[in-house]
């Protein structure tokens, strides 16, 4: 829908910026630090086997 409007490039830039902020700045890093502080080694074991953003796909080693 955004491609058919004027300024469609801004629509893409905003989405990339929001994804970057979620993955690298505000969302996931903060939650991971909090979970490690409160749950400790149990959560670290969970991190080794589970993806950060989509937890239903197991990590491959």
Secondary structure, DSSP 4 states (H G I P E B T S, - for coil): -GGGSTTHHHHHHHHHHHHHIIIIISSHHHHHHHHHHHHTHHHHHHHHHB-SS-TTSBPP-
